[in-house]
Amino acid sequence: MLPNDVGVLVVGHGTRKPHGQAQLIQLVEHMREIEPNWTIEPSFLELAEPTIAQSVAALHDRQIKRIVVVPILLFTAAHAKSDIPDEVQACAREHGIEIVAQTPSLGTTPEVIKLSTYRFEEITSIATEAGCPVGHCGRGEPKPCAQSCPIVGKSYKRIALAMVGRGTSDPEALLHMRRFTELASAERRVSWVSTGFFAGGEPSVDMLLEQAAMASSPDQACDAVVVQPHLLFEGELMDQLRSKIQRCQVEYPDRDWILARCLGADRALAQVFVDFVRNSK
C-alpha cells in the first residue's frame, strides 16, 4: 500500500511508432487495474510523449510529493544507471518531489522467461495447429493473417532459435542477455540456439542470422529458423528484423524463417512491475 502522497512514474525507452507507444500505455493501464488506488503516470525517455518532464509535472499537479521510478527495461545498462535517473532527478527537483526508489530491470525473472517461452510456442505450436489469427508469426505488424499465414498447418521437427537483443556497451548487460537465452531455451525443443545483438555486442544480428542459416543446413535437417526478439515493444528494431527475415526467406528458401512477437504489454509483466514497486524501499 503506497501512501497517498507517493506516486509511480513509469518510464519507457520510447519509439516513434504509435503501436509501440500504445503498448507502453496499455502496460500502465494493466498496472492501474492491479493497483487502482495508486497514482501512476506513464512517460518516455525519448522520441514520444508524455515526456518525463510532463509526467513529473502531472504527478505534482495531483499533490504527489514522492515518487517511485519504474524503468520499463529488460536489463540494467546506461538507461537504468544514468539516463533515466538523471532526467527524473532534474525534473523532480523543479517541483520539490523526492525520489523514493527506482525499481530494477526485468532481468531473468521467471515471469519474463515464461512469457518469452509463450511467444516461442505461439509460432511453433499454437499458430501451426490453430492458424495464426493475431499475427503470431510476426511477419507484419500484429494483425490477423489467418489461413494465409505460411506457418499454418506446419509441424517442425528441428528448429534453430536465434535470440535477438537490443545490445549495449555494458558487458554485464550483454552477459545477462546471453544468460537469459540459456534459461529461456533450456526446455524448448530446439536443435540450435544462439544470441545476437543490434548494437554493442557480438555477433551482430546479420551474423546471427547467417549462423542460423548454416546451423539449419540440409545435413542438419532443421526445417525452421525462429528469430525471437527479446524486446518489450514494437519499434524500429522490429521493422529492421522484418526486413532481414524477408531477405533470409529469399536467400535460404529451403526452410521457414519465422519472426516471433516482442513481449508486448502483457498483464504478467505489469504484475512484475507492480511487485517491484511493492518491494521497493
C-alpha positions as CSV (number, residue, x, y, z in Angstrom):
1,M,0.0,0.0,0.0
2,L,1.5,3.3,-1.1
3,P,0.9,6.5,1.0
4,N,-1.4,9.0,-0.8
5,D,1.5,11.4,-1.5
6,V,3.6,8.7,-3.2
7,G,3.2,8.3,-7.0
8,V,4.6,5.9,-9.5
9,L,6.5,7.3,-12.6
10,V,6.7,4.6,-15.3
11,V,9.5,5.3,-17.9
12,G,9.7,3.6,-21.2
13,H,12.5,3.9,-23.7
14,G,10.3,5.5,-26.4
15,T,9.6,4.9,-30.0
16,R,8.2,6.9,-33.0
17,K,5.9,4.0,-33.8
18,P,2.3,4.6,-32.4
19,H,1.8,0.9,-31.8
20,G,4.9,0.7,-29.6
21,Q,3.8,3.8,-27.7
22,A,0.3,2.3,-27.2
23,Q,1.8,-0.8,-25.8
24,L,3.6,1.1,-23.0
25,I,0.3,2.9,-22.2
26,Q,-1.5,-0.4,-22.1
27,L,1.1,-1.8,-19.7
28,V,0.4,1.1,-17.4
29,E,-3.3,0.5,-17.7
30,H,-2.7,-3.1,-16.5
31,M,-0.8,-1.7,-13.6
32,R,-3.6,0.6,-12.7
33,E,-6.1,-2.3,-12.9
34,I,-3.9,-4.3,-10.4
35,E,-3.5,-1.3,-8.1
36,P,-6.4,1.1,-8.7
37,N,-5.6,3.3,-5.7
38,W,-2.1,4.1,-6.9
39,T,-1.3,7.3,-8.8
40,I,0.6,6.1,-11.8
41,E,1.8,8.2,-14.8
42,P,3.5,6.8,-17.9
43,S,6.4,8.6,-19.7
44,F,9.0,8.1,-22.3
45,L,12.7,8.8,-22.1
46,E,12.8,9.9,-25.7
47,L,11.0,10.0,-29.1
48,A,7.5,10.2,-27.7
49,E,5.1,11.9,-25.3
50,P,4.4,12.3,-22.5
51,T,8.0,13.1,-21.6
52,I,9.5,12.5,-18.2
53,A,9.1,16.3,-17.5
54,Q,5.5,16.3,-18.5
55,S,4.6,13.3,-16.3
56,V,6.5,14.6,-13.3
57,A,4.6,17.8,-13.6
58,A,1.3,15.8,-13.8
59,L,2.2,14.0,-10.6
60,H,3.0,17.3,-8.9
61,D,-0.4,18.6,-10.0
62,R,-2.0,15.6,-8.3
63,Q,-0.4,16.5,-5.0
64,I,2.3,13.9,-5.2
65,K,5.3,14.7,-3.0
66,R,7.4,11.5,-3.5
67,I,7.8,9.1,-6.4
68,V,8.9,5.6,-7.2
69,V,10.5,5.4,-10.6
70,V,9.8,2.3,-12.7
71,P,12.0,1.9,-15.7
72,I,10.4,-0.4,-18.2
73,L,13.7,-2.1,-19.2
74,L,14.9,-5.6,-19.8
75,F,18.4,-5.3,-18.4
76,T,20.4,-2.8,-16.4
77,A,22.6,-0.7,-18.6
78,A,23.1,3.1,-19.3
79,H,19.4,3.9,-19.4
80,A,18.8,2.5,-15.9
81,K,22.1,3.6,-14.4
82,S,22.3,7.2,-15.6
83,D,19.9,8.4,-18.4
84,I,16.6,7.8,-16.6
85,P,17.7,8.7,-13.0
86,D,19.5,11.8,-14.1
87,E,16.5,13.1,-16.1
88,V,14.0,12.2,-13.4
89,Q,16.1,13.8,-10.7
90,A,16.3,17.1,-12.7
91,C,12.6,17.2,-13.3
92,A,11.7,16.2,-9.7
93,R,13.9,18.9,-8.3
94,E,12.0,21.5,-10.2
95,H,8.8,20.5,-8.4
96,G,10.3,19.7,-5.0
97,I,9.5,16.0,-5.4
98,E,11.5,13.4,-3.6
99,I,12.6,10.2,-5.4
100,V,11.9,7.3,-3.0
101,A,13.3,4.5,-5.1
102,Q,14.0,3.2,-8.6
103,T,12.9,-0.4,-9.3
104,P,15.1,-2.9,-11.0
105,S,15.1,-4.1,-14.6
106,L,13.3,-7.3,-15.5
107,G,16.4,-9.4,-16.0
108,T,15.8,-13.1,-15.8
109,T,12.7,-13.1,-13.6
110,P,10.7,-16.3,-14.0
111,E,7.7,-14.4,-15.4
112,V,9.7,-12.9,-18.2
113,I,11.2,-16.3,-19.1
114,K,7.7,-17.8,-19.1
115,L,6.3,-15.1,-21.4
116,S,9.3,-15.4,-23.7
117,T,8.6,-19.2,-23.9
118,Y,4.9,-18.5,-24.7
119,R,6.0,-16.1,-27.5
120,F,8.1,-19.0,-28.9
121,E,5.2,-21.5,-28.6
122,E,2.8,-19.2,-30.3
123,I,4.6,-19.7,-33.6
124,T,5.9,-23.3,-33.2
125,S,2.8,-24.9,-31.7
126,I,-0.2,-22.8,-31.2
127,A,-0.2,-21.0,-34.5
128,T,0.8,-24.0,-36.5
129,E,-2.1,-26.0,-35.1
130,A,-4.9,-23.4,-34.8
131,G,-4.0,-20.9,-37.5
132,C,-2.5,-17.5,-37.0
133,P,-5.4,-15.2,-36.2
134,V,-3.5,-12.4,-34.5
135,G,-0.2,-12.2,-36.4
136,H,1.7,-14.6,-34.2
137,C,4.2,-15.2,-37.0
138,G,5.5,-11.7,-36.7
139,R,5.8,-11.2,-40.5
140,G,3.9,-7.9,-40.3
141,E,2.7,-5.6,-37.6
142,P,0.3,-7.6,-35.3
143,K,-2.9,-8.1,-37.3
144,P,-4.9,-11.1,-38.5
145,C,-3.3,-13.2,-41.2
146,A,-5.3,-16.3,-40.5
147,Q,-5.1,-19.1,-43.1
148,S,-2.8,-17.0,-45.4
149,C,0.0,-17.4,-42.9
150,P,2.6,-19.8,-44.3
151,I,3.3,-21.5,-41.0
152,V,-0.3,-22.7,-40.6
153,G,-0.5,-26.5,-40.6
154,K,3.3,-26.9,-40.3
155,S,4.9,-29.3,-37.9
156,Y,8.6,-28.5,-37.2
157,K,10.9,-31.3,-36.1
158,R,14.2,-29.4,-35.8
159,I,14.3,-25.7,-35.0
160,A,17.1,-23.2,-35.0
161,L,16.5,-20.5,-32.5
162,A,18.1,-17.0,-33.0
163,M,17.5,-14.8,-29.9
164,V,18.0,-11.1,-30.6
165,G,18.8,-8.5,-28.1
166,R,18.9,-4.7,-28.4
167,G,22.6,-4.6,-27.4
168,T,24.6,-2.2,-25.2
169,S,28.1,-1.2,-24.4
170,D,27.6,-2.6,-20.9
171,P,29.3,-6.0,-20.8
172,E,27.3,-7.1,-17.8
173,A,24.0,-6.5,-19.6
174,L,25.3,-8.4,-22.6
175,L,26.1,-11.3,-20.3
176,H,22.7,-11.2,-18.7
177,M,21.1,-11.4,-22.2
178,R,23.1,-14.4,-23.0
179,R,22.2,-15.9,-19.7
180,F,18.5,-15.2,-20.4
181,T,18.8,-17.1,-23.7
182,E,20.3,-20.1,-21.8
183,L,17.5,-20.1,-19.3
184,A,14.7,-19.4,-21.7
185,S,15.7,-22.1,-24.2
186,A,16.5,-24.8,-21.7
187,E,13.2,-26.6,-22.1
188,R,12.4,-25.7,-25.7
189,R,12.6,-28.3,-28.4
190,V,15.4,-26.6,-30.4
191,S,18.3,-28.1,-32.3
192,W,20.5,-25.0,-32.2
193,V,20.4,-21.7,-30.3
194,S,22.4,-18.6,-30.1
195,T,22.2,-14.9,-29.2
196,G,22.9,-11.8,-31.3
197,F,22.6,-8.0,-30.9
198,F,21.6,-5.0,-32.9
199,A,24.4,-2.9,-31.4
200,G,27.2,-3.1,-28.9
201,G,27.6,-6.9,-28.8
202,E,28.7,-9.8,-30.9
203,P,27.6,-11.4,-33.0
204,S,25.6,-8.8,-34.9
205,V,22.0,-9.6,-36.0
206,D,23.2,-10.2,-39.5
207,M,25.9,-12.6,-38.4
208,L,23.5,-14.4,-36.1
209,L,21.1,-14.9,-39.0
210,E,23.9,-16.2,-41.2
211,Q,25.0,-18.6,-38.4
212,A,21.4,-19.8,-38.0
213,A,21.1,-20.4,-41.8
214,M,24.2,-22.6,-41.6
215,A,23.0,-24.3,-38.5
216,S,19.8,-25.2,-40.3
217,S,21.5,-26.5,-43.4
218,P,20.1,-29.7,-45.0
219,D,22.7,-32.0,-43.5
220,Q,21.4,-31.0,-40.0
221,A,17.8,-31.2,-41.2
222,C,16.5,-28.0,-39.4
223,D,13.2,-27.1,-41.1
224,A,12.7,-23.7,-39.5
225,V,14.6,-20.8,-38.1
226,V,12.7,-19.0,-35.3
227,V,14.0,-15.4,-34.8
228,Q,12.9,-14.2,-31.4
229,P,13.4,-10.6,-30.5
230,H,13.9,-10.1,-26.8
231,L,12.3,-6.7,-26.9
232,L,9.5,-5.2,-24.9
233,F,7.5,-3.3,-27.5
234,E,7.1,-2.6,-31.2
235,G,9.6,-0.2,-32.7
236,E,12.1,0.4,-35.5
237,L,14.1,-2.6,-34.4
238,M,11.2,-4.9,-35.1
239,D,10.8,-3.3,-38.6
240,Q,14.5,-4.0,-39.2
241,L,14.0,-7.6,-38.2
242,R,11.1,-8.0,-40.6
243,S,13.2,-6.7,-43.5
244,K,16.1,-9.0,-42.6
245,I,13.7,-12.0,-42.3
246,Q,12.3,-11.3,-45.7
247,R,15.8,-11.3,-47.2
248,C,16.6,-14.6,-45.5
249,Q,13.5,-16.1,-46.9
250,V,14.8,-15.3,-50.4
251,E,18.4,-16.3,-49.8
252,Y,17.5,-19.5,-47.9
253,P,14.1,-20.7,-49.2
254,D,14.5,-24.3,-48.2
255,R,13.4,-23.7,-44.6
256,D,10.8,-21.5,-42.9
257,W,12.0,-18.2,-41.4
258,I,9.7,-17.2,-38.6
259,L,9.7,-14.0,-36.6
260,A,8.2,-14.2,-33.1
261,R,6.5,-11.3,-31.5
262,C,8.1,-9.0,-28.9
263,L,7.0,-9.4,-25.3
264,G,4.3,-6.7,-25.5
265,A,2.0,-5.2,-22.9
266,D,1.3,-8.4,-21.2
267,R,-0.5,-8.3,-17.8
268,A,2.0,-10.7,-16.4
269,L,4.7,-8.1,-17.0
270,A,2.5,-5.4,-15.4
271,Q,2.3,-7.7,-12.3
272,V,6.1,-7.9,-12.1
273,F,6.5,-4.2,-12.2
274,V,3.8,-3.7,-9.6
275,D,5.6,-6.2,-7.4
276,F,8.8,-4.3,-7.9
277,V,7.1,-1.2,-6.5
278,R,5.6,-3.1,-3.6
279,N,9.1,-4.3,-2.6
280,S,10.9,-1.0,-3.2
281,K,12.4,0.8,-0.2
